[in-house]
């Protein structure tokens, strides 16, 4: 086909112009049957822009937000977890603390679990020990974690008492912000951002006191805007995890004594702490350079 003919053809299908016409071959799906397979949980990888104050983040996400979902599995329970890739680049999911077969590892050495754009993969995981366990994409974890591609699995200890409030705090950093004006630009806008900060410490996906509230409601963890609250006399359980790629965070809650006052959390580690609330006030919960607010009513 002549160059002119090709250009005419492209104009016909793409009115935006015929300057560049990338002919990208779709990548094959490693596990094509998984696209229509049943699952207990579906995670959808997709890009999202998150705006906080005057800064916009170009994030890579599970299910459109950072952090991704917080799942709850009973000890001994197995789940089929389907990762659907609605984003533009390969993605995976790699679980900590759960049992799974080698093919579901999610790293590049296990190609069945690498999910190309438009594809899906079902992993079967089993909760074999109580804990607060991260999951994340493991194709280039340092980059993927700093973009937001992570979530949590909570496996409650069967001996735990019922709590009035169970609050989740995910400590992390989001490394690639951009000014709002860059959103929608050509190429990968996340790489732009002259004059913008280049690094944010975040709690529940947001910097500087904007932490989302992630709370157990019934048997699901639900994220919302606002302030985490409890009242005097409530049993309050905290699930805390560090999803940064390389930074250890010191987690501290003002006005309260958790089992240890400041918990040093290495990357990819988590803990559970609880208390019976006895100290009314508006308290600050700090980790690294970020904070969240926790309000205790009398
Ligand atoms: Cu990991």
Boltz pocket constraint, residues with backbone or C-beta under 6 A from the ligand:
constraints:
  - pocket:
      binder: B
      contacts: [[A, 94], [A, 96], [A, 134], [A, 136], [A, 268]]
      max_distance: 6.0
